[in-house]
Amino acid sequence: MNSLRNRKIRRETLLIWGIPLMILMLIWVTLMVVNPIRRPRFMVRNHVLRLTPMGTHIDDVAEILENHKNWNIGHINHERGFTPPRSTERSPIGEMSIRVWAGEYWPSNAPFIGFMVMTSVSIFWGFDADGLLIDVYISKSMGW
Protein backbone atom coordinates (compact mmCIF):
# COMPACT_ATOMS: atom_id res chain seq x y z
CA MET A 1 0.00 0.00 0.00
CA ASN A 2 2.84 2.35 0.93
CA SER A 3 4.64 1.51 -2.32
CA LEU A 4 1.59 2.45 -4.38
CA ARG A 5 1.35 5.79 -2.56
CA ASN A 6 5.06 6.49 -3.19
CA ARG A 7 4.63 5.82 -6.91
CA LYS A 8 1.67 8.17 -7.04
CA ILE A 9 3.70 10.89 -5.28
CA ARG A 10 6.63 10.37 -7.70
CA ARG A 11 4.27 10.62 -10.69
CA GLU A 12 2.71 13.81 -9.33
CA THR A 13 6.16 15.27 -8.66
CA LEU A 14 7.21 14.45 -12.20
CA LEU A 15 4.11 16.17 -13.57
CA ILE A 16 4.59 19.22 -11.35
CA TRP A 17 8.30 19.69 -12.10
CA GLY A 18 9.09 17.66 -15.19
CA ILE A 19 6.59 19.11 -17.63
CA PRO A 20 7.37 22.78 -16.86
CA LEU A 21 11.11 22.05 -17.10
CA MET A 22 10.59 20.36 -20.47
CA ILE A 23 8.57 23.36 -21.69
CA LEU A 24 11.32 25.77 -20.54
CA MET A 25 13.95 23.64 -22.27
CA LEU A 26 11.90 23.65 -25.49
CA ILE A 27 11.57 27.45 -25.33
CA TRP A 28 15.34 27.81 -24.76
CA VAL A 29 16.18 25.54 -27.71
CA THR A 30 13.69 27.38 -29.93
CA LEU A 31 15.29 30.73 -29.06
CA MET A 32 18.72 29.33 -29.99
CA VAL A 33 17.48 28.04 -33.34
CA VAL A 34 15.50 31.16 -34.28
CA ASN A 35 18.21 33.66 -33.30
CA PRO A 36 21.72 32.37 -34.13
CA ILE A 37 23.49 35.20 -32.26
CA ARG A 38 22.23 33.65 -28.99
CA ARG A 39 24.51 30.67 -29.57
CA PRO A 40 28.00 30.45 -28.03
CA ARG A 41 30.73 32.52 -29.73
CA PHE A 42 32.32 29.54 -31.51
CA MET A 43 28.95 28.54 -33.00
CA VAL A 44 28.23 32.11 -34.15
CA ARG A 45 31.73 32.22 -35.68
CA ASN A 46 31.09 28.96 -37.55
CA HIS A 47 27.78 30.38 -38.82
CA VAL A 48 29.55 33.54 -40.02
CA LEU A 49 32.30 31.50 -41.72
CA ARG A 50 29.67 29.54 -43.63
CA LEU A 51 28.35 32.86 -44.97
CA THR A 52 31.79 34.38 -45.56
CA PRO A 53 34.50 31.69 -45.84
CA MET A 54 38.19 32.41 -45.26
CA GLY A 55 39.77 33.91 -48.38
CA THR A 56 36.63 35.82 -49.43
CA HIS A 57 37.41 39.29 -50.79
CA ILE A 58 36.40 42.32 -48.69
CA ASP A 59 34.08 43.62 -51.43
CA ASP A 60 32.27 40.27 -51.59
CA VAL A 61 31.91 40.18 -47.79
CA ALA A 62 30.51 43.74 -47.83
CA GLU A 63 27.98 42.73 -50.50
CA ILE A 64 26.90 39.66 -48.51
CA LEU A 65 26.51 41.78 -45.37
CA GLU A 66 24.48 44.45 -47.17
CA ASN A 67 22.02 41.74 -48.19
CA HIS A 68 21.79 40.28 -44.67
CA LYS A 69 18.49 41.52 -43.25
CA ASN A 70 19.42 41.55 -39.54
CA TRP A 71 22.95 42.97 -39.55
CA ASN A 72 24.00 46.59 -39.82
CA ILE A 73 27.44 47.41 -41.18
CA GLY A 74 29.04 49.72 -38.66
CA HIS A 75 32.32 50.39 -40.41
CA ILE A 76 34.37 49.31 -43.41
CA ASN A 77 38.03 50.27 -43.05
CA HIS A 78 40.34 49.81 -46.04
CA GLU A 79 43.34 51.19 -44.11
CA ARG A 80 43.41 49.28 -40.81
CA GLY A 81 42.54 45.88 -39.36
CA PHE A 82 40.53 45.41 -36.17
CA THR A 83 41.64 45.03 -32.56
CA PRO A 84 39.43 42.62 -30.62
CA PRO A 85 37.59 44.36 -27.77
CA ARG A 86 39.05 43.66 -24.31
CA SER A 87 42.12 42.07 -25.88
CA THR A 88 45.57 42.37 -24.32
CA GLU A 89 47.02 42.25 -27.83
CA ARG A 90 47.01 45.81 -29.14
CA SER A 91 48.20 45.20 -32.68
CA PRO A 92 45.38 45.08 -35.23
CA ILE A 93 44.39 41.86 -36.98
CA GLY A 94 44.72 42.30 -40.72
CA GLU A 95 45.27 45.33 -42.92
CA MET A 96 41.57 46.03 -43.57
CA SER A 97 38.43 45.34 -41.55
CA ILE A 98 34.66 45.35 -41.39
CA ARG A 99 32.62 45.75 -38.20
CA VAL A 100 28.95 44.74 -38.00
CA TRP A 101 26.42 45.13 -35.23
CA ALA A 102 24.55 41.82 -35.34
CA GLY A 103 21.92 42.59 -32.73
CA GLU A 104 21.13 42.20 -29.07
CA TYR A 105 19.12 39.92 -26.84
CA TRP A 106 18.16 39.29 -23.24
CA PRO A 107 20.35 36.47 -21.94
CA SER A 108 18.40 33.36 -21.01
CA ASN A 109 21.23 32.00 -18.85
CA ALA A 110 20.82 34.81 -16.30
CA PRO A 111 17.13 34.63 -15.33
CA PHE A 112 17.35 37.03 -12.38
CA ILE A 113 19.20 39.82 -14.21
CA GLY A 114 18.22 38.91 -17.77
CA PHE A 115 15.46 41.49 -17.93
CA MET A 116 17.75 44.28 -16.74
CA VAL A 117 20.68 43.80 -19.11
CA MET A 118 21.05 43.10 -22.80
CA THR A 119 23.79 41.20 -24.60
CA SER A 120 25.02 43.07 -27.66
CA VAL A 121 26.75 41.13 -30.44
CA SER A 122 29.29 42.62 -32.84
CA ILE A 123 31.21 40.78 -35.55
CA PHE A 124 34.63 41.79 -36.87
CA TRP A 125 36.20 40.61 -40.13
CA GLY A 126 39.94 41.07 -40.73
CA PHE A 127 41.50 41.07 -44.21
CA ASP A 128 45.07 40.90 -45.48
CA ALA A 129 46.71 43.52 -47.75
CA ASP A 130 45.11 41.87 -50.81
CA GLY A 131 41.63 42.21 -49.26
CA LEU A 132 41.20 38.49 -48.50
CA LEU A 133 39.50 37.36 -45.28
CA ILE A 134 41.97 36.03 -42.69
CA ASP A 135 40.01 36.14 -39.40
CA VAL A 136 36.56 36.61 -37.86
CA TYR A 137 35.97 37.67 -34.27
CA ILE A 138 32.67 37.59 -32.36
CA SER A 139 32.21 40.07 -29.50
CA LYS A 140 29.44 39.70 -26.94
CA SER A 141 29.06 42.35 -24.28
CA MET A 142 26.45 42.83 -21.59
CA GLY A 143 25.22 46.30 -20.77
CA TRP A 144 22.36 48.20 -19.23
N, C-alpha and C positions, 0 to 999 in steps of 0.2 A: 504494500500500500504506500509506504514511504517512498519507494523507488518510483512509482507512478507519479507521485506528487513532485518529486525532484525533476523528472523529465518534463512535466508540464511547466515548471518554473523555468527550466533551461530554454524551452521553446518560446515562452513569453519574453524572456530576456533577449533571445536572438531576434525576435520580432521588434522589440522596443529599440534595441541598439543596432542590430545588424542591417536592417532595411534602411534606416536613415544614413548610416555610414556608407552603404552601397550607393545611395542616391548622391551623397556628397562626392564620392569618388567618381561617379559618372559625370557630374557637373565639372569637376576639376579636369578630367580627361578631355571633355568636350571643349573647355576653354583653351586647352593646350593645342588641340587640333585646329580650332577655328582661328586662333591668333598665334601664328608661329613665333612672334617676338616674346611670348611668355615662356618659351622653352629655354633650357640652359644655354649659356653662351656658345658652347661647342656645337650644339644642334642648330642654333641660329646661324652660326658661321658656315656649317655644312649646307644649310638651305641657301645662303647667299652665294656660296661657291658653285652650287648647281645652276644658279641664275647667271653668274658671272665667273666662269672658270679662270684659273690662273693662266696668264698669258693673253688675256683679252685686252684689246687696246682701250685706252682711256675714253676715246670718242664713242666706242661701242658700248662701254659700261654706262656712260652718260645717257646714251639713247635708251638703253634698257631701263635705267632708273627714271627717266622722264615718262616712260610708259607704265611704270608701276603705280597703281592707283593709290596706295597707302603711304608711300614714302615721299618726303620732300627734300630735294637737294638743297643742302645748306650752303655748300661751297665747293667750287671746282678750282683747284690751284695748280696751274701749269708750271709753277716755279719752285714749289717746295712740297716735300712729303708731309706725313702727319706724325705727330708725337702722341702715343697713346695716353689718354687721361690717367692721372695718378701713377704714372710710370716713373721709375727711378732713372731710366735711360732717357737722356735729354736729346739725343740725336734723332732727327726725323727718319722715319721709315720711307724709303723711296725718294724720288726726285720730283714727283707730282702726286697729287692726292685729290680725293673726293670725300666729302663728308655728307652724310644723310641723316636726317632725323626720321627714325622709323616709327615712332609712336610712343605711347605710354599706357600703363595699365596699373590697376590696383593689384598688389601682390597677394596671391592666394595663400602663400606660405606664412603669412604674418596676420592671422585673423584678428588680433586685438588692435593692431595699428594699421592694418591694411586699408581702412577707410580714411585714415588721416594722411597717408603718404602715397605718392605715385612713384612708379618705376619708369624712368625715361630711357629709351633705347636709341643709341646713335650707332651708325656703322661707318667705318673708315676704310677706304681703299687706298693702297699705296702702289705707285707705278714706278718703273725704272726710267732711265733717261730716254728710252725709245717709246715710252708711253704704254708699256706692257704691264699688266697686273702682276705684282709680286707678293702682296700680302693683304689680308682683310682682318680688321679688328672690330670686335663687338664691345660696346661700352654700355653698361647698365648702371644707372645711378638713381638712388632714392632721394626724393626731396619733398618738401611741403607744398 
